[in-house]
Amino acid sequence: MTSSKSHLALLQALQQKLVAAGKPAVESRWILTHAARLNDAQLAARLTQPVPPDVEEAAWAMLDLRLSGHPLQLLLGESEFYGLRLKVARGVLIPRPETEGLVEQALVRLPLDAPARVLDIGTGSGAIALAVKAMRPQATVWATDIDPRALRLAKENALRLGLEVTFLEAPFTAHLTGLDLIISNPPYLPDSYREEAPPELAYEDARALYAGPEGLDVARALLPQAWDALQPGGWLWLELAPENIYTLLAEAAAQGWREARVLYDLAQRPRYLSAQKPAQAAAGLEDEEAGLLALGNN
């Protein structure tokens, strides 16, 4: 038995509901392809064909969950990050498009054809570490997290993708030393944001989202640990919120980090902080102007 509704009609009906709820129209296609177990090309070839009843039922059930605040990525069971298909799970931070920009910026500091030692702090699903390893195969990549669930998911993603990353259940740097680059998307939302947060955030680990009154408790604690773990001349890259990134920029410069900069995301919001441990680590803050630069993405 088949429905009298075509795939196109169902797609349009889903789209109408999503747009009315303030969700992106494109989510209708992702919901229908997942419910029908089709890829985009297969769906396009079936647009005028009737929808099987079980597919229509599954699509409407997914829509109901989505409109209730269920993250789309969890409904689909995966998320694309820097060209990689990653499995996602409830209770683990879902990779964000903004974090792709962090990876893109940090890769500039890693050689294409030479070894490098890289650490991803707070890896979650493994997104950053796996993207770095995929783009810089000669790099040795470690990733830390304090959540065993996140590490299991990250290891599963690494296995599925055939990428070699060493995952460690530990806070911050796990006492690693001699690193060339540390990269992290730490929790950076202030605790007060819990009251206005969208319902989707309830499906993720609060420890990966919120970090004290200013949203900087974790990033502040990370700075001295990163300093000890990096070799002289090594780089630190962080993703932070526009509301607090300049605060940490000033603190990093005051602590002796060189070339401390803020860079902007695609929406032209201050989002990424980069800083270099001096080539002579004991030199301290020799040039304040060189240590406090706020540059755009140009």
C-alpha positions as CSV (number, residue, x, y, z in Angstrom):
1,M,0.0,0.0,0.0
2,T,1.3,3.5,-0.9
3,S,0.3,7.0,0.1
4,S,-1.5,9.2,-2.4
5,K,1.0,11.9,-1.5
6,S,4.1,12.3,-3.7
7,H,7.6,12.8,-2.3
8,L,7.5,16.4,-3.5
9,A,4.2,17.1,-1.8
10,L,5.5,15.6,1.5
11,L,8.7,17.6,1.1
12,Q,6.8,20.8,0.7
13,A,4.5,20.0,3.7
14,L,7.5,19.4,5.9
15,Q,9.2,22.5,4.7
16,Q,6.1,24.6,5.5
17,K,6.0,23.4,9.0
18,L,9.7,24.0,9.6
19,V,9.7,27.5,8.2
20,A,6.6,28.4,10.3
21,A,8.6,27.3,13.4
22,G,11.6,29.3,12.4
23,K,13.8,26.4,11.3
24,P,15.8,26.3,8.0
25,A,13.7,25.0,5.0
26,V,16.6,22.7,4.0
27,E,16.0,20.5,7.0
28,S,12.9,19.1,5.2
29,R,15.2,17.4,2.7
30,W,17.4,16.0,5.4
31,I,14.4,14.6,7.3
32,L,12.9,13.0,4.2
33,T,16.1,11.5,2.8
34,H,16.7,10.0,6.3
35,A,13.2,8.6,6.7
36,A,13.2,7.2,3.2
37,R,16.8,5.9,3.3
38,L,17.6,7.8,0.1
39,N,20.4,10.1,-0.9
40,D,19.7,13.4,-2.5
41,A,19.9,12.1,-6.1
42,Q,17.6,9.2,-5.3
43,L,15.1,11.5,-3.7
44,A,15.2,13.9,-6.8
45,A,14.4,10.9,-9.0
46,R,11.4,10.0,-6.9
47,L,9.8,13.4,-6.4
48,T,6.7,12.6,-8.4
49,Q,6.3,9.1,-7.1
50,P,4.0,8.2,-4.1
51,V,5.5,8.0,-0.6
52,P,5.3,4.6,1.1
53,P,3.2,5.0,4.3
54,D,6.0,3.9,6.6
55,V,8.2,6.6,5.2
56,E,5.6,9.3,5.6
57,E,4.9,8.2,9.2
58,A,8.7,8.2,10.0
59,A,9.1,11.7,8.4
60,W,6.3,13.2,10.4
61,A,7.6,11.6,13.6
62,M,11.0,13.1,13.0
63,L,9.4,16.5,12.3
64,D,7.5,16.4,15.6
65,L,10.8,15.7,17.5
66,R,12.6,18.4,15.6
67,L,9.9,21.0,16.4
68,S,10.0,20.0,20.1
69,G,13.7,21.0,20.2
70,H,15.4,17.8,19.4
71,P,18.7,18.6,17.5
72,L,18.5,17.6,13.9
73,Q,21.9,16.0,14.0
74,L,20.7,13.6,16.7
75,L,17.7,12.7,14.6
76,L,20.0,11.9,11.7
77,G,22.5,10.2,13.9
78,E,25.4,12.0,12.3
79,S,26.9,15.4,11.5
80,E,29.2,16.5,8.7
81,F,32.3,18.3,9.9
82,Y,35.1,19.5,7.6
83,G,34.0,17.0,5.0
84,L,33.9,14.1,7.6
85,R,30.8,12.2,8.5
86,L,30.8,11.9,12.3
87,K,28.5,9.9,14.4
88,V,26.8,12.0,17.1
89,A,25.1,11.0,20.4
90,R,23.0,12.6,23.1
91,G,25.1,14.0,25.9
92,V,28.1,14.8,23.7
93,L,28.7,18.2,22.1
94,I,27.5,18.4,18.5
95,P,30.1,19.8,16.1
96,R,29.3,23.4,15.0
97,P,30.0,25.1,11.7
98,E,31.9,27.8,13.5
99,T,34.4,25.2,14.7
100,E,35.3,24.4,11.1
101,G,36.6,27.9,11.0
102,L,38.8,27.2,14.0
103,V,40.3,24.2,12.2
104,E,40.8,26.1,9.0
105,Q,42.7,28.9,10.8
106,A,44.9,26.5,12.8
107,L,45.9,24.4,9.8
108,V,47.8,27.4,8.5
109,R,50.3,26.9,11.3
110,L,50.8,23.2,10.5
111,P,53.2,22.1,7.7
112,L,51.7,20.2,4.8
113,D,54.5,17.7,4.5
114,A,56.3,17.6,7.8
115,P,55.6,16.0,11.2
116,A,54.0,18.0,13.9
117,R,52.7,17.3,17.4
118,V,49.1,18.4,17.9
119,L,46.6,18.2,20.9
120,D,42.9,18.8,20.8
121,I,41.6,19.6,24.3
122,G,38.0,18.7,25.1
123,T,37.6,16.6,21.9
124,G,33.9,15.5,22.3
125,S,33.0,13.6,19.2
126,G,36.6,13.9,18.0
127,A,35.7,16.4,15.3
128,I,38.7,18.7,15.6
129,A,41.3,16.1,16.1
130,L,40.0,14.0,13.2
131,A,39.8,16.9,10.9
132,V,43.3,17.9,11.7
133,K,44.6,14.4,11.1
134,A,42.7,14.1,7.8
135,M,44.2,17.3,6.6
136,R,47.7,16.8,8.0
137,P,48.3,13.0,7.8
138,Q,51.9,13.4,8.9
139,A,50.9,15.0,12.2
140,T,50.8,13.1,15.4
141,V,47.5,14.0,17.0
142,W,46.3,13.5,20.6
143,A,42.9,14.4,22.0
144,T,41.7,14.7,25.6
145,D,38.4,14.7,27.3
146,I,37.1,14.0,30.8
147,D,33.9,12.3,29.6
148,P,34.2,8.5,28.9
149,R,31.1,8.7,26.7
150,A,32.6,11.3,24.5
151,L,35.8,9.3,24.2
152,R,34.0,6.2,23.2
153,L,32.2,8.1,20.5
154,A,35.4,9.8,19.3
155,K,37.2,6.5,19.1
156,E,34.3,5.0,17.1
157,N,34.5,7.9,14.7
158,A,38.2,7.5,14.3
159,L,37.8,3.8,13.5
160,R,35.0,4.4,11.0
161,L,37.1,7.1,9.2
162,G,40.4,5.1,9.4
163,L,42.2,8.0,11.1
164,E,44.9,7.5,13.8
165,V,44.4,9.7,16.8
166,T,45.4,8.9,20.4
167,F,42.5,9.6,22.8
168,L,43.2,10.2,26.4
169,E,40.8,10.4,29.3
170,A,42.3,13.3,31.1
171,P,41.7,17.0,31.7
172,F,43.5,19.6,29.6
173,T,46.9,18.5,28.3
174,A,47.3,15.1,30.1
175,H,50.9,16.2,31.0
176,L,52.0,16.1,27.3
177,T,54.9,18.3,26.4
178,G,56.8,19.4,23.4
179,L,53.7,20.1,21.4
180,D,53.7,22.3,18.2
181,L,50.0,23.2,18.4
182,I,47.1,23.0,20.9
183,I,43.6,23.6,19.6
184,S,40.4,23.6,21.6
185,N,36.7,24.6,21.5
186,P,36.3,24.8,25.3
187,P,33.0,25.6,27.0
188,Y,32.6,29.3,26.8
189,L,28.9,30.2,27.6
190,P,28.3,32.1,30.8
191,D,26.2,30.2,33.4
192,S,23.5,32.9,33.1
193,Y,22.8,31.8,29.5
194,R,21.2,28.6,30.8
195,E,18.0,30.6,31.4
196,E,17.7,31.6,27.7
197,A,19.3,28.7,26.0
198,P,17.4,27.1,23.1
199,P,16.0,23.6,23.9
200,E,18.5,21.9,21.7
201,L,21.3,22.5,24.2
202,A,19.6,20.3,26.8
203,Y,20.6,17.3,24.7
204,E,24.3,18.1,25.1
205,D,26.7,17.8,28.1
206,A,26.4,21.1,30.1
207,R,30.1,20.8,31.0
208,A,30.9,21.2,27.3
209,L,28.8,24.4,27.1
210,Y,29.0,26.5,30.3
211,A,32.0,27.8,32.1
212,G,31.3,30.1,35.0
213,P,30.0,33.7,35.3
214,E,32.0,35.0,32.3
215,G,32.2,31.7,30.3
216,L,36.0,31.8,30.8
217,D,36.6,29.4,33.7
218,V,37.9,26.6,31.5
219,A,39.8,28.8,29.0
220,R,41.5,30.7,31.8
221,A,42.7,27.4,33.4
222,L,43.8,26.2,30.0
223,L,46.2,29.0,29.3
224,P,49.0,28.1,31.8
225,Q,48.6,24.4,31.0
226,A,49.0,25.0,27.3
227,W,52.1,27.1,28.0
228,D,53.7,24.2,29.8
229,A,52.7,21.7,27.1
230,L,53.8,23.7,24.1
231,Q,57.4,23.8,22.9
232,P,58.9,27.3,22.4
233,G,57.3,28.8,19.3
234,G,54.2,26.6,19.6
235,W,50.7,27.9,18.9
236,L,47.5,27.9,20.9
237,W,44.1,28.2,19.1
238,L,40.8,28.6,20.9
239,E,37.2,29.2,19.9
240,L,35.4,31.6,22.2
241,A,32.3,33.8,22.4
242,P,32.3,37.3,20.9
243,E,31.3,38.6,24.4
244,N,34.4,37.3,26.2
245,I,37.1,36.7,23.7
246,Y,38.8,40.1,24.1
247,T,39.0,39.6,27.9
248,L,41.0,36.4,27.4
249,L,43.1,38.1,24.7
250,A,44.2,40.7,27.1
251,E,44.9,38.1,29.8
252,A,46.9,36.0,27.4
253,A,49.1,39.0,26.3
254,A,49.6,39.9,30.0
255,Q,50.8,36.4,30.7
256,G,53.5,36.6,28.0
257,W,51.9,35.0,25.0
258,R,53.2,36.6,21.8
259,E,51.2,37.4,18.6
260,A,47.9,37.1,20.5
261,R,45.2,37.8,17.9
262,V,41.4,37.6,17.5
263,L,40.1,36.5,14.2
264,Y,36.6,36.5,12.8
265,D,34.1,33.8,11.8
266,L,32.1,33.8,8.5
267,A,29.4,35.9,10.2
268,Q,32.1,38.5,11.0
269,R,32.0,37.9,14.7
270,P,35.1,37.8,16.8
271,R,35.4,34.0,17.4
272,Y,39.0,32.6,17.3
273,L,42.0,33.4,19.5
274,S,45.5,32.5,18.5
275,A,48.6,33.0,20.6
276,Q,52.2,31.9,20.4
277,K,54.5,30.7,23.1
278,P,57.7,32.8,22.7
279,A,60.6,31.1,21.0
280,Q,62.5,31.9,24.2
281,A,59.9,30.9,26.7
282,A,61.6,32.7,29.6
283,A,61.6,36.0,27.7
284,G,58.2,36.9,28.9
285,L,56.3,39.9,27.6
286,E,59.1,41.7,25.6
287,D,56.9,43.5,23.2
288,E,53.4,44.4,24.4
289,E,52.3,45.7,21.0
290,A,53.2,42.5,19.3
291,G,51.3,40.6,21.9
292,L,48.0,42.4,21.6
293,L,46.7,42.5,18.1
294,A,43.1,42.2,17.1
295,L,42.9,41.3,13.4
296,G,40.1,40.5,11.0
297,N,40.0,37.5,8.7
298,N,41.7,39.2,5.9
